[in-house]
Amino acid sequence: MSHRFRGPRGRLVEALQEKGIRDLAVLRAFDLTPRHLFVPPAIEHRAYEDSALPIGNGQTISQPSTHARYLELLHLSGSERVLEVGTGSGYQTALLSHLAGQVFSMERVGALLVRAREALRASGARNVSLLSGDGTLGWREYAPYDAILVTASSPTVPTPLMEQLADGGRLLIPLGERDEQTLALIVRCGTEFERTDIAPARFVPLVGTHGWPKK
């Protein structure tokens, strides 16, 4: 890993602590993950700002503090099987690789998946599997999942994702309209699903069979 960004990465971790992130495992994941590998070279000097950045194909890499709050809510212990819907840049995938036992990540935009695969390989992530496809259908082959993270907004929770959640498992997803959503935490208890609304959110639309239609 490049030592060129060691200082900025440390300052990012300090900034996350100042914004209320307390989970030491989550902070350690940020300290270990080279965000500059997951942004376009032209803006790598901005990689450790707590800001969203464009990654091409109309997509963005979220603010680190947004990722951190997502990850804190899942209370991962290190042994879980996690499904990520929306690989994007691969940065959150890399963070998850330090927090879970196995990470399965899906992305519908082929160009993004190619770049994410290269960045993940360069970052040293080993316990990650990637799939190109409709994330609203989930990845049934490796279900059930202890946690599912959806990085785009949906009008409703896709039924296949609920079906693929393990008993006691946690699903995080932004729900609502295209322009304004609420981040919701869904917990499976047998055949029941308990929803807790966390905070207002704004994410790109989740396009797919059980999400928004492609424009």
Secondary structure by P-SEA (a helix, b strand, c coil): ccccaaaaaaaaaaaaaaaccccaaaaaaaaaccccccccccccccccccbbbbcccccccccaaaaaaaaaaaccccccbbbbcccccaaaaaaaaacccbbbbbbccaaaaaaaaaaaaaaccccbbbbbccccccccccccccbbbbcbbbccccaaaaaaccccbbbbbbbcccccccbbbbbbcccbbbbbbcccccccccccccccccc
